[in-house]
Amino acid sequence: MLTIKQGLYIEKIFKKFCSERNTRDFTVSVHQEGINAFHGMQLGNEEDLLALGARNLLELLGSLLWATATHPEIDFYVSWLCQFMSAPKLEHYDAGLAILSYLHHAMDIGITYSASHPQLEAYCDASWGRQPRDFFGFSIFFGGASVSACAKRIKITTLATQEAELYGYAQAARALRFTQLLVEFLGHTVRLPSPIHTDSAAAVPFILRPGATARTRHHEKFLLFGREQCANGVSKPVWLAGTDLCADIFMKALDKTSFLRHRASLLGATRH
């Protein structure tokens, strides 16, 4: 087994930004009572910039982005805060410090890979109707843990949940295909088709069955990428209940129980 950590780096940035102002370590990125406030964040104005003062939010978020290499569980939280970099508020900076405090608490935890889990697989999810923008996320697994993870805003205007889920699925299929080629280049055998787990009961039959309906004939070609990969035997959709889908951690701030359960899946703690 191989475990990768960033303990020294996290300790360094914690001392840089928190110093003596915040010595409390958080067990999760956002506590239950702060979930609604986290989702309700808005862009700031000139008064907010004055209140923020000399605090360097951009540097803090850049440091957190680097830490996502071994802590993909904070991808959504950091990506969400990055939406406000053009007009930040003091609450955004405080939220960034809370995430950093969580990392300090979890800095001895890393991603653990094992040769006993050689299967390549993906987990993806997407949200619809969320403000200010819908999000999608995915994670590629190899060696029993995440080797690639992403949480980003959906860059198109989706008209329904299915369309948002297909967008997230297509992005996951692209990343999975790249990882397949990379793993093959490194001399490993990849068993095809690789499963892509999703909790969308509408997306799975669309990908498995060719053709268009009145609901789907307007879909752009890039949304059909997952279907093409399935037809070519490269990947296949696998339905998974939302409560068991670790990609749910990339969609929203979760309660502590769900957060820790999905974190364990991403870091390989439940497979070794």
RODO-453886 format. One record per residue: residue in one letter; z, x, y of N, C-alpha, C in turn. Coordinates in Angstrom, 3 decimals. Atoms other than C-alpha are relative to their C-alpha. Example, Ala and Ser with C-alpha at 12.3 -4.5 7.8 and 13.67 -1.06 7.14 Angstrom:
residues 2
{a,{0.000,0.890,-1.190},{7.800,12.300,-4.500},{0.000,0.900,1.200}}
{s,{-0.060,-0.820,-1.190},{7.140,13.670,-1.060},{0.730,-0.770,1.090}}
END
This chain:
residues 272
{m,{0.000,0.838,-1.197},{0.000,0.000,0.000},{0.000,0.878,1.254}}
{l,{0.074,-0.692,-1.286},{-0.605,1.025,3.605},{0.517,-0.935,1.086}}
{t,{-0.551,0.779,-1.112},{1.422,-0.216,6.590},{-0.276,0.713,1.315}}
{i,{0.337,-0.556,-1.315},{0.261,0.331,10.175},{0.914,-0.638,1.042}}
{k,{-0.912,0.475,-1.032},{2.745,0.053,13.066},{-0.321,0.675,1.339}}
{q,{0.128,-0.574,-1.330},{2.835,0.732,16.823},{1.366,0.091,0.679}}
{g,{-1.361,-0.008,-0.509},{6.560,1.192,17.242},{0.200,0.878,1.225}}
{l,{-0.179,-0.912,-1.122},{6.431,4.204,19.568},{-0.705,-0.507,1.248}}
{y,{0.742,0.529,-1.151},{3.782,2.610,21.786},{0.732,-1.196,0.615}}
{i,{-0.706,1.183,-0.503},{5.695,-0.677,22.058},{1.280,0.407,0.720}}
{e,{-1.217,-0.489,-0.659},{8.912,1.190,22.890},{-0.327,0.583,1.377}}
{k,{0.405,-0.620,-1.270},{7.062,3.087,25.627},{-0.302,-1.044,1.068}}
{i,{0.363,1.006,-1.010},{5.599,0.026,27.354},{1.176,-0.924,0.307}}
{f,{-1.188,0.810,-0.259},{8.861,-1.890,26.961},{0.873,0.667,1.056}}
{k,{-0.801,-0.732,-0.987},{10.741,0.822,28.883},{-0.692,0.021,1.361}}
{k,{0.745,-0.054,-1.259},{7.967,0.900,31.486},{0.109,-1.296,0.788}}
{f,{0.055,1.278,-0.704},{7.891,-2.822,32.290},{1.341,-0.726,0.036}}
{c,{-1.248,0.751,0.056},{11.278,-4.145,31.240},{1.178,0.798,0.544}}
{s,{-1.083,-0.887,-0.412},{13.614,-1.187,31.844},{1.344,-0.731,-0.141}}
{e,{-1.310,0.636,0.085},{17.029,-2.643,32.721},{-0.033,-1.454,0.456}}
{r,{0.079,1.372,-0.512},{15.750,-5.961,34.102},{0.056,-1.032,-1.115}}
{n,{0.064,0.970,1.095},{15.271,-7.568,30.728},{0.294,0.734,-1.298}}
{t,{-0.377,-0.707,1.214},{17.129,-6.255,27.711},{0.091,-0.927,-1.205}}
{r,{-0.087,0.962,1.097},{16.988,-9.416,25.614},{-1.283,0.021,-0.821}}
{d,{1.148,0.053,0.901},{14.688,-9.374,22.575},{-0.183,-1.431,-0.495}}
{f,{0.307,1.342,0.465},{12.946,-12.636,21.669},{-0.558,0.053,-1.413}}
{t,{0.467,0.029,1.387},{12.275,-13.589,18.043},{-1.398,-0.606,-0.125}}
{v,{1.354,0.556,-0.031},{9.072,-15.468,18.982},{-0.556,0.193,1.408}}
{s,{0.629,-0.239,-1.297},{6.554,-15.170,21.822},{0.362,-1.060,1.027}}
{v,{-0.379,1.100,-0.889},{7.387,-18.583,23.306},{1.008,-0.868,-0.736}}
{h,{-1.022,0.829,0.635},{10.553,-20.535,22.563},{-0.377,-1.470,0.067}}
{q,{0.337,1.418,0.128},{10.455,-24.209,21.653},{0.037,-0.721,1.338}}
{e,{-0.133,0.706,-1.271},{11.651,-25.365,25.069},{-1.043,0.452,1.035}}
{g,{0.974,-0.495,-0.959},{8.974,-23.276,26.812},{-1.444,-0.239,-0.388}}
{i,{1.367,0.192,0.481},{5.914,-24.389,24.811},{-0.813,-0.840,0.976}}
{n,{0.741,0.857,-0.927},{4.905,-27.218,27.154},{-0.259,0.698,1.325}}
{a,{0.176,-0.736,-1.247},{5.454,-25.021,30.201},{-1.084,1.063,-0.143}}
{f,{1.017,-1.030,0.240},{3.280,-22.303,28.650},{-1.393,-0.617,0.054}}
{h,{1.307,0.660,-0.005},{0.401,-24.726,28.057},{-0.343,-0.585,1.366}}
{g,{0.245,0.628,-1.287},{0.819,-26.211,31.523},{-0.209,0.970,1.148}}
{m,{0.184,-0.994,-1.058},{0.296,-22.974,33.453},{-1.289,-0.247,0.778}}
{q,{1.141,0.200,-0.883},{-2.088,-23.149,36.425},{-0.254,1.268,0.807}}
{l,{0.337,-1.120,-0.866},{-3.878,-20.677,38.692},{0.894,-0.002,1.237}}
{g,{-0.846,-0.132,-1.168},{-1.894,-19.355,41.632},{-0.784,-0.045,1.295}}
{n,{0.610,-0.035,-1.326},{-2.570,-19.172,45.378},{0.537,1.223,0.744}}
{e,{-0.425,-1.156,-0.782},{-1.859,-16.739,48.209},{1.526,0.146,0.018}}
{e,{-1.463,-0.061,0.014},{1.834,-17.640,48.270},{0.509,0.576,-1.320}}
{d,{-0.397,-0.530,1.311},{2.079,-16.908,44.562},{-0.245,1.509,-0.077}}
{l,{0.285,-1.433,-0.006},{0.443,-13.508,45.093},{1.070,0.766,0.769}}
{l,{-1.063,-0.642,-0.766},{3.049,-12.675,47.725},{1.300,0.038,-0.802}}
{a,{-1.207,0.041,0.825},{5.828,-13.761,45.367},{-0.067,1.006,-1.140}}
{l,{0.187,-0.954,1.096},{4.364,-11.609,42.610},{0.227,1.426,0.484}}
{g,{-0.275,-1.297,-0.609},{4.517,-8.636,44.964},{-0.718,1.143,-0.694}}
{a,{0.601,-1.221,0.557},{3.937,-5.195,43.498},{-0.049,-0.008,-1.521}}
{r,{0.024,0.054,1.465},{4.290,-6.333,39.906},{-1.446,0.021,-0.496}}
{n,{1.372,-0.188,0.444},{1.164,-5.246,38.043},{-0.256,-0.800,-1.269}}
{l,{0.270,0.859,1.147},{0.217,-8.162,35.800},{-1.173,0.518,-0.820}}
{l,{1.184,-0.465,0.718},{-3.172,-6.647,34.919},{0.353,1.141,-0.947}}
{e,{-0.408,-1.122,0.849},{-1.579,-3.461,33.594},{0.845,-0.477,-1.172}}
{l,{-0.840,0.552,1.068},{0.969,-5.469,31.611},{-0.857,-0.660,-1.065}}
{l,{0.849,0.687,0.969},{-1.704,-7.647,29.990},{-0.887,0.993,-0.750}}
{g,{0.787,-1.019,0.686},{-3.841,-4.587,29.237},{0.804,0.699,-1.081}}
{s,{-0.879,-0.625,1.001},{-0.896,-3.004,27.442},{0.230,-0.929,-1.182}}
{l,{-0.195,0.967,1.086},{-0.314,-6.203,25.452},{-1.252,-0.141,-0.849}}
{l,{1.253,0.087,0.757},{-3.998,-6.368,24.478},{-0.105,1.140,-1.007}}
{w,{0.053,-1.141,0.920},{-3.715,-2.912,22.934},{0.949,-0.219,-1.181}}
{a,{-0.982,0.240,1.061},{-0.681,-4.032,20.946},{-0.485,-1.028,-1.012}}
{t,{0.502,0.999,0.952},{-2.678,-6.868,19.328},{-0.672,0.638,-1.213}}
{a,{0.624,-0.690,1.137},{-4.229,-4.230,17.041},{0.858,-0.118,-1.256}}
{t,{-0.909,0.137,1.145},{-1.146,-4.450,14.815},{0.842,-1.267,0.072}}
{h,{-0.733,1.265,-0.144},{0.249,-7.750,16.097},{-0.973,-1.103,0.405}}
{p,{0.965,1.056,-0.329},{-2.573,-10.307,15.916},{0.655,-1.341,0.292}}
{e,{-0.677,1.276,-0.235},{0.038,-13.083,16.107},{0.168,-0.307,1.486}}
{i,{-0.133,0.258,-1.440},{0.178,-12.637,19.913},{-1.364,-0.153,0.676}}
{d,{1.344,0.087,-0.575},{-3.613,-12.894,20.395},{-0.157,-1.200,0.924}}
{f,{0.171,1.199,-0.819},{-3.510,-16.464,21.685},{0.788,0.104,1.296}}
{y,{-0.874,-0.044,-1.171},{-0.618,-15.879,24.064},{-0.553,0.952,1.063}}
{v,{0.556,-0.970,-0.950},{-2.212,-12.802,25.644},{-1.322,-0.508,0.566}}
{s,{1.288,0.530,-0.456},{-5.663,-14.395,25.801},{0.204,-1.143,0.983}}
{w,{-0.287,1.120,-0.902},{-4.172,-17.499,27.435},{0.399,0.514,1.382}}
{l,{-0.433,-0.550,-1.284},{-2.473,-15.420,30.135},{-1.139,0.697,0.734}}
{c,{1.124,-0.695,-0.633},{-5.673,-13.459,30.759},{-0.890,-0.953,0.800}}
{q,{0.770,0.964,-0.775},{-7.232,-16.680,32.086},{0.402,0.001,1.476}}
{f,{-0.549,0.110,-1.347},{-5.067,-16.335,35.189},{0.022,1.334,0.744}}
{m,{-0.035,-1.322,-0.620},{-5.754,-12.705,36.047},{-0.597,-0.004,1.402}}
{s,{0.617,0.046,-1.330},{-7.888,-13.674,39.078},{0.922,-0.585,1.049}}
{a,{-0.942,0.626,-0.928},{-5.086,-15.723,40.641},{1.344,-0.178,-0.698}}
{p,{-1.241,0.066,0.781},{-1.775,-14.874,38.963},{1.176,-0.556,0.792}}
{k,{-1.258,0.481,-0.557},{1.669,-16.346,39.551},{1.139,0.783,-0.648}}
{l,{-1.162,-0.705,0.534},{5.137,-14.992,38.937},{0.317,-0.463,-1.418}}
{e,{-0.286,0.506,1.343},{5.497,-17.238,35.881},{-0.897,0.644,-1.051}}
{h,{0.874,-0.693,0.942},{2.515,-15.492,34.275},{0.571,1.376,-0.340}}
{y,{-0.606,-1.317,0.231},{4.199,-12.130,34.713},{1.242,-0.125,-0.874}}
{d,{-1.211,0.215,0.805},{7.468,-13.472,33.311},{-0.353,-0.328,-1.449}}
{a,{0.439,0.315,1.364},{5.592,-14.890,30.303},{-0.464,1.262,-0.717}}
{g,{0.421,-1.269,0.592},{4.023,-11.464,29.739},{1.185,0.855,-0.416}}
{l,{-1.210,-0.745,0.359},{7.480,-9.873,29.785},{0.668,-0.592,-1.237}}
{a,{-0.582,0.643,1.185},{8.675,-12.438,27.230},{-0.749,0.418,-1.267}}
{i,{0.798,-0.450,1.145},{5.796,-11.486,24.923},{0.350,1.445,-0.336}}
{l,{-0.361,-1.402,0.225},{6.644,-7.803,25.396},{1.389,0.109,-0.626}}
{s,{-1.337,-0.005,0.596},{10.287,-8.548,24.589},{-0.053,-0.396,-1.467}}
{y,{0.190,0.361,1.403},{9.155,-10.256,21.399},{-0.528,1.202,-0.793}}
{l,{0.561,-1.171,0.681},{7.078,-7.180,20.492},{1.074,1.061,-0.234}}
{h,{-1.083,-0.975,0.162},{10.122,-4.986,21.064},{0.904,-0.392,-1.156}}
{h,{-0.798,0.492,1.131},{12.058,-7.167,18.633},{-0.714,0.247,-1.326}}
{a,{0.786,-0.091,1.241},{9.209,-6.934,16.077},{-0.722,1.331,-0.139}}
{m,{0.783,-1.241,0.003},{8.132,-3.330,16.688},{0.083,0.760,-1.326}}
{d,{-0.087,-0.639,1.316},{9.275,-2.244,13.209},{-0.830,-0.734,-1.044}}
{i,{0.867,0.765,0.903},{6.949,-4.826,11.678},{-1.438,0.443,0.218}}
{g,{1.396,-0.394,-0.100},{3.367,-3.803,10.922},{-0.867,-0.769,-0.976}}
{i,{0.931,0.619,0.940},{0.286,-4.868,9.005},{0.000,0.802,-1.289}}
{t,{-0.055,-0.663,1.300},{0.484,-4.091,5.296},{-1.219,-0.380,-0.839}}
{y,{1.194,0.202,0.826},{-2.670,-3.655,3.208},{0.260,0.495,-1.414}}
{s,{-0.186,-0.369,1.400},{-2.875,-3.460,-0.562},{-1.337,-0.038,-0.738}}
{a,{1.223,-0.056,0.797},{-5.635,-2.472,-2.968},{-0.057,-1.114,-1.033}}
{s,{-0.028,1.089,0.983},{-4.560,-5.351,-5.204},{-0.597,-1.291,0.546}}
{h,{0.626,1.174,-0.618},{-6.189,-7.816,-2.748},{-1.325,0.417,0.652}}
{p,{1.258,-0.507,-0.560},{-9.808,-6.601,-2.358},{-0.931,-1.079,0.551}}
{q,{0.887,1.080,-0.406},{-11.242,-10.021,-1.521},{-0.125,-0.089,1.520}}
{l,{0.261,0.268,-1.406},{-12.868,-10.511,1.880},{0.008,-1.502,0.213}}
{e,{-0.056,1.424,-0.303},{-12.080,-13.901,3.403},{0.315,-0.185,1.474}}
{a,{-0.235,0.288,-1.415},{-11.796,-15.571,6.785},{0.761,-1.311,0.149}}
{y,{-0.705,1.217,-0.374},{-9.615,-18.215,8.414},{-0.362,-0.312,1.448}}
{c,{0.422,0.335,-1.359},{-10.822,-20.073,11.490},{0.503,-1.383,0.391}}
{d,{-0.450,1.278,-0.529},{-9.762,-22.942,13.715},{-0.477,-0.121,1.432}}
{a,{0.406,0.241,-1.385},{-10.660,-24.520,17.050},{0.711,-1.233,0.520}}
{s,{-0.627,1.161,-0.637},{-9.133,-26.960,19.518},{-1.029,-0.742,0.826}}
{w,{0.905,0.811,-0.827},{-10.790,-29.770,21.433},{0.822,-0.910,0.906}}
{g,{-0.702,0.851,-0.941},{-9.718,-31.661,24.518},{1.221,0.643,0.613}}
{r,{-1.144,-0.711,-0.543},{-7.233,-28.991,25.560},{-0.306,0.480,1.412}}
{q,{0.188,-0.478,-1.372},{-6.764,-28.022,29.219},{0.687,1.351,0.178}}
{p,{1.221,0.202,-0.786},{-7.856,-25.923,30.998},{-1.293,0.166,-0.789}}
{r,{1.194,-0.132,0.818},{-10.308,-24.957,28.240},{0.382,-0.015,-1.473}}
{d,{-0.231,-0.026,1.444},{-10.657,-25.355,24.492},{0.001,1.444,-0.501}}
{f,{-0.102,-1.334,0.589},{-9.824,-22.347,22.331},{-0.515,-0.023,-1.441}}
{f,{0.294,-0.197,1.413},{-11.123,-21.026,19.025},{0.619,1.325,-0.420}}
{g,{-0.555,-1.248,0.503},{-9.745,-18.302,16.816},{-0.308,0.190,-1.462}}
{f,{0.231,-0.295,1.418},{-10.280,-16.585,13.510},{0.647,1.320,-0.350}}
{s,{-0.489,-1.277,0.509},{-8.988,-13.766,11.363},{-0.750,0.327,-1.284}}
{i,{0.667,-0.493,1.207},{-10.838,-11.699,8.765},{1.026,0.768,-0.824}}
{f,{-0.976,-0.635,0.887},{-8.724,-10.637,5.787},{-0.704,0.944,-0.978}}
{f,{0.438,-0.937,1.038},{-9.262,-7.597,3.569},{1.219,0.840,-0.376}}
{g,{-1.200,-0.708,0.421},{-6.611,-5.908,1.507},{1.255,-0.828,0.152}}
{g,{-1.150,0.882,-0.064},{-4.376,-8.954,1.793},{0.579,-0.227,1.373}}
{a,{-0.505,0.187,-1.360},{-3.941,-8.838,5.584},{-1.166,0.002,0.983}}
{s,{1.040,0.118,-1.022},{-5.847,-9.240,8.838},{-0.558,1.370,0.396}}
{v,{0.662,-1.215,-0.493},{-8.384,-6.529,9.714},{-0.726,-0.271,1.308}}
{s,{0.659,0.378,-1.244},{-9.954,-8.443,12.602},{0.481,-1.390,0.383}}
{a,{-0.496,1.294,-0.464},{-8.600,-11.291,14.704},{-0.487,-0.258,1.416}}
{c,{0.550,0.366,-1.295},{-9.738,-13.188,17.765},{0.560,-1.346,0.433}}
{a,{-0.380,1.273,-0.610},{-8.468,-15.926,20.082},{-0.635,-0.038,1.382}}
{k,{0.754,0.038,-1.251},{-10.834,-16.902,22.905},{-0.301,-1.428,0.411}}
{r,{0.439,1.299,-0.482},{-11.953,-19.775,25.050},{-1.387,-0.312,-0.544}}
{i,{1.330,0.438,0.402},{-14.910,-21.774,23.792},{-0.894,-0.007,1.237}}
{k,{0.842,-0.217,-1.177},{-17.803,-20.931,26.111},{-1.070,-1.070,0.202}}
{i,{0.920,1.112,-0.193},{-19.743,-24.168,25.719},{0.815,-1.270,0.193}}
{t,{-0.664,1.297,-0.137},{-18.906,-27.763,26.563},{-0.204,-0.784,-1.284}}
{t,{0.095,0.709,1.278},{-18.166,-29.377,23.220},{0.280,-1.482,0.211}}
{l,{-0.094,1.444,-0.173},{-18.536,-33.139,22.880},{0.901,-0.674,-1.022}}
{a,{-0.836,0.576,1.047},{-16.396,-33.654,19.794},{0.729,1.116,-0.734}}
{t,{-0.770,-0.979,0.777},{-13.887,-31.948,17.516},{-0.897,0.766,-0.957}}
{q,{0.877,-0.655,0.959},{-16.607,-31.237,14.939},{-0.787,1.127,0.650}}
{e,{0.794,-1.013,-0.677},{-18.685,-29.330,17.478},{0.853,1.230,0.338}}
{a,{-0.904,-1.112,-0.277},{-15.690,-27.228,18.511},{0.310,0.779,-1.274}}
{e,{-0.286,-0.657,1.268},{-14.872,-26.498,14.870},{-1.205,0.796,-0.491}}
{l,{1.205,-0.722,0.407},{-18.498,-25.523,14.151},{-0.184,1.263,0.830}}
{y,{0.079,-1.178,-0.866},{-18.400,-23.155,17.125},{0.926,1.093,-0.530}}
{g,{-0.936,-0.969,0.535},{-15.279,-21.453,15.776},{-0.426,0.536,-1.350}}
{y,{0.457,-0.414,1.322},{-16.727,-21.392,12.262},{-1.156,0.995,0.118}}
{a,{1.146,-0.891,-0.176},{-19.968,-19.773,13.474},{0.441,1.384,0.467}}
{q,{-0.501,-1.292,-0.465},{-18.044,-17.047,15.317},{0.695,0.747,-1.130}}
{a,{-0.665,-0.634,1.137},{-15.938,-16.387,12.222},{-1.023,0.511,-1.007}}
{a,{1.040,-0.412,0.945},{-19.070,-16.234,10.043},{-0.698,1.272,0.467}}
{r,{0.624,-1.210,-0.542},{-20.610,-13.638,12.350},{0.896,1.216,-0.211}}
{a,{-0.936,-1.105,0.169},{-17.482,-11.458,12.290},{0.163,0.359,-1.468}}
{l,{-0.127,-0.242,1.430},{-17.197,-11.867,8.523},{-1.200,0.765,-0.531}}
{r,{1.202,-0.693,0.457},{-20.798,-10.774,7.999},{0.021,1.464,0.422}}
{f,{-0.112,-1.388,-0.455},{-20.242,-7.649,10.095},{0.982,0.775,-0.874}}
{t,{-1.007,-0.671,0.822},{-17.113,-6.836,8.087},{-0.516,0.236,-1.412}}
{q,{0.597,-0.190,1.323},{-18.988,-7.369,4.812},{-0.897,1.242,-0.025}}
{l,{0.914,-1.148,-0.066},{-21.667,-4.866,5.848},{0.767,1.307,0.174}}
{l,{-0.802,-1.208,-0.209},{-19.030,-2.397,7.034},{0.703,0.424,-1.283}}
{v,{-0.703,-0.308,1.248},{-17.039,-2.625,3.804},{-0.973,0.550,-1.046}}
{e,{1.015,-0.504,0.925},{-20.223,-2.151,1.756},{-0.429,1.411,0.372}}
{f,{0.378,-1.335,-0.471},{-21.159,0.861,3.902},{1.048,1.034,-0.398}}
{l,{-1.090,-0.915,0.370},{-17.764,2.382,3.101},{0.134,0.172,-1.510}}
{g,{0.044,-0.209,1.436},{-18.548,2.103,-0.603},{0.746,-0.998,-0.849}}
{h,{-0.720,1.016,0.758},{-16.632,-0.998,-1.617},{-0.955,-1.118,-0.425}}
{t,{0.781,1.133,0.475},{-18.032,-3.900,-3.595},{0.549,-1.287,0.596}}
{v,{-0.393,1.263,-0.609},{-17.987,-7.259,-1.846},{-0.477,-1.140,-0.883}}
{r,{0.348,1.166,0.812},{-17.890,-10.421,-3.933},{-0.465,-1.129,0.912}}
{l,{0.579,1.069,-0.817},{-20.158,-13.068,-2.443},{-0.091,-1.294,-0.818}}
{p,{-0.241,0.184,-1.437},{-19.919,-15.688,-1.169},{1.475,0.139,0.357}}
{s,{-1.373,-0.125,-0.493},{-16.826,-14.886,0.865},{0.463,-1.342,0.570}}
{p,{-0.475,1.301,-0.503},{-14.671,-17.943,1.639},{0.396,0.057,1.472}}
{i,{-0.463,0.184,-1.374},{-14.146,-19.119,5.212},{0.845,-1.269,0.010}}
{h,{-0.938,1.120,0.066},{-11.085,-21.368,5.362},{0.057,-0.716,1.346}}
{t,{-0.081,0.827,-1.196},{-11.040,-24.221,7.865},{0.705,-1.302,-0.333}}
{d,{-0.674,1.278,0.233},{-9.033,-27.405,8.292},{-0.838,-1.180,0.488}}
{s,{0.873,1.050,-0.514},{-12.018,-29.392,9.611},{-0.695,-0.729,-1.144}}
{a,{0.637,0.815,1.035},{-12.955,-32.186,7.198},{-1.403,-0.423,0.415}}
{a,{1.332,0.364,-0.474},{-16.022,-32.843,9.382},{-0.964,1.179,-0.074}}
{a,{0.872,-1.176,-0.015},{-17.358,-29.281,9.543},{-0.441,0.402,-1.407}}
{v,{0.318,-0.457,1.353},{-17.237,-28.550,5.801},{-1.216,-0.718,-0.594}}
{p,{1.196,0.657,0.550},{-19.700,-31.267,4.648},{-1.259,0.277,0.812}}
{f,{1.168,-0.325,-0.824},{-21.994,-30.471,7.595},{-0.599,1.334,-0.427}}
{i,{0.481,-1.322,0.391},{-22.213,-26.829,6.487},{-0.588,-0.027,-1.401}}
{l,{0.457,0.034,1.390},{-22.689,-27.675,2.811},{-1.287,-0.802,-0.185}}
{r,{1.164,0.869,0.168},{-25.384,-30.318,3.346},{-1.016,0.237,1.106}}
{p,{1.031,-0.202,-1.024},{-28.640,-29.491,5.145},{-0.449,-1.327,0.595}}
{g,{0.494,1.200,-0.649},{-30.221,-31.928,7.550},{0.777,-0.304,1.266}}
{a,{-0.626,0.370,-1.265},{-29.288,-33.573,10.828},{0.214,-1.502,0.045}}
{t,{-0.289,1.415,-0.215},{-27.783,-36.873,11.851},{-0.014,-0.262,1.510}}
{a,{-0.036,0.326,-1.420},{-27.558,-38.709,15.152},{1.119,0.750,0.709}}
{r,{-1.126,-0.723,-0.592},{-24.269,-36.895,15.718},{-0.269,1.490,0.153}}
{t,{0.154,-1.454,0.050},{-25.566,-33.398,14.992},{-1.378,0.502,0.437}}
{r,{1.341,-0.474,-0.314},{-29.223,-33.286,16.024},{-0.084,0.753,1.329}}
{h,{0.001,-0.708,-1.282},{-28.271,-31.996,19.475},{0.604,1.396,-0.110}}
{h,{-0.681,-1.282,0.146},{-26.455,-28.944,18.057},{-0.967,1.162,0.228}}
{e,{0.797,-1.200,-0.219},{-27.753,-25.584,19.237},{-0.097,0.802,-1.295}}
{k,{0.274,-0.746,1.235},{-29.120,-23.152,16.663},{1.163,0.891,-0.395}}
{f,{-1.077,-0.922,0.355},{-26.181,-20.762,16.900},{1.145,-0.718,-0.704}}
{l,{-1.028,0.750,0.713},{-23.884,-23.557,15.689},{-0.329,-0.135,-1.482}}
{l,{0.431,0.129,1.390},{-25.899,-23.603,12.461},{0.098,1.321,-0.765}}
{f,{-0.067,-1.307,0.651},{-25.211,-19.938,11.694},{0.824,-0.059,-1.287}}
{g,{-0.834,0.121,1.197},{-22.448,-20.839,9.255},{-0.738,-0.675,-1.131}}
{r,{0.796,0.682,1.027},{-24.809,-23.202,7.423},{-1.034,0.957,-0.610}}
{e,{0.985,-0.953,0.499},{-27.468,-20.476,7.147},{0.654,1.015,-0.928}}
{q,{-0.703,-0.958,0.844},{-24.926,-18.028,5.750},{0.398,-0.626,-1.339}}
{c,{-0.359,0.702,1.235},{-23.801,-20.620,3.222},{-1.225,-0.154,-0.898}}
{a,{1.228,0.168,0.773},{-27.397,-21.308,2.146},{-0.460,1.320,-0.621}}
{n,{0.397,-1.318,0.498},{-27.959,-17.554,1.694},{1.023,0.602,-0.955}}
{g,{-1.007,-0.484,0.940},{-24.857,-17.191,-0.473},{0.883,1.102,0.542}}
{v,{-0.805,-1.054,-0.621},{-23.109,-14.901,2.010},{1.448,-0.453,0.183}}
{s,{-1.343,0.555,-0.185},{-20.144,-17.151,2.806},{-0.033,-1.475,-0.348}}
{k,{-0.081,1.427,0.326},{-18.927,-20.647,2.007},{1.242,-0.592,0.649}}
{p,{-1.184,0.627,-0.594},{-16.557,-23.110,3.685},{0.985,-0.462,-1.067}}
{v,{-1.070,0.461,0.886},{-13.248,-23.888,2.017},{1.002,-0.764,0.859}}
{w,{-0.946,0.788,-0.787},{-11.107,-26.728,3.343},{1.421,0.389,-0.350}}
{l,{-1.400,-0.347,0.178},{-7.455,-25.885,3.853},{0.814,-0.845,0.967}}
{a,{-0.846,0.834,-0.862},{-4.698,-28.101,5.232},{0.446,0.787,1.224}}
{g,{-0.336,-0.666,-1.251},{-3.852,-27.329,8.848},{1.344,0.699,-0.021}}
{t,{-1.325,-0.615,0.058},{-0.220,-26.553,8.043},{-0.016,1.324,-0.746}}
{d,{0.116,-1.241,0.770},{-1.379,-23.778,5.682},{-1.008,0.969,0.596}}
{l,{1.056,-0.817,-0.593},{-4.118,-22.399,7.944},{0.603,0.947,1.034}}
{c,{-0.641,-0.963,-0.899},{-2.880,-19.191,9.566},{-0.726,0.111,1.334}}
{a,{0.745,-0.054,-1.261},{-5.627,-19.432,12.224},{0.534,-0.982,1.026}}
{d,{-0.611,0.938,-0.941},{-3.606,-22.254,13.786},{0.805,0.738,1.054}}
{i,{-0.784,-0.792,-0.939},{-1.607,-19.498,15.482},{-0.834,0.451,1.188}}
{f,{0.894,-0.399,-1.086},{-4.673,-18.742,17.638},{-0.354,-1.160,0.925}}
{m,{0.393,1.190,-0.750},{-4.918,-22.289,19.031},{1.006,-0.416,1.058}}
{k,{-1.050,0.536,-0.870},{-1.592,-23.010,20.684},{1.300,0.729,-0.252}}
{a,{-1.343,-0.535,0.189},{1.972,-21.913,21.183},{0.711,-0.847,-1.051}}
{l,{-0.573,0.704,1.140},{3.772,-22.818,17.961},{1.518,0.027,0.021}}
{d,{-1.447,-0.035,0.205},{7.326,-23.691,17.048},{0.355,1.216,-0.842}}
{k,{-0.435,-1.250,0.635},{9.374,-20.865,15.570},{-0.330,0.046,-1.488}}
{t,{0.242,0.014,1.442},{9.041,-21.909,11.930},{-1.469,0.249,-0.312}}
{s,{1.436,-0.159,0.239},{5.242,-22.222,12.055},{-0.462,1.388,0.420}}
{f,{0.398,-1.319,-0.492},{4.877,-19.033,14.094},{0.343,1.091,-1.009}}
{l,{-0.428,-1.043,0.937},{6.866,-16.899,11.654},{-0.732,-0.111,-1.336}}
{r,{0.729,0.170,1.254},{5.096,-18.404,8.626},{-1.422,0.548,0.116}}
{h,{1.369,-0.485,-0.172},{1.613,-17.704,10.003},{-0.028,1.504,0.298}}
{r,{-0.081,-1.442,-0.234},{2.689,-14.264,11.222},{0.099,0.757,-1.317}}
{a,{-0.141,-0.647,1.306},{3.725,-13.377,7.691},{-1.329,0.049,-0.739}}
{s,{1.313,0.005,0.654},{0.261,-14.381,6.427},{-0.919,1.034,0.623}}
{l,{0.891,-0.938,-0.675},{-1.583,-12.342,9.071},{0.363,1.446,-0.300}}
{l,{-0.449,-1.379,0.200},{0.514,-9.224,8.486},{0.093,0.387,-1.468}}
{g,{0.004,-0.325,1.422},{0.265,-9.437,4.700},{1.356,-0.049,-0.658}}
{a,{-1.357,0.002,0.551},{3.978,-10.038,4.182},{0.153,-0.978,-1.155}}
{t,{-0.144,1.017,1.054},{3.376,-13.027,1.880},{-0.819,0.329,-1.240}}
{r,{0.902,-0.288,1.113},{0.963,-11.272,-0.467},{0.388,1.250,-0.774}}
{h,{-0.370,-1.262,0.640},{2.799,-8.127,-1.522},{1.389,-0.101,-0.603}}
END
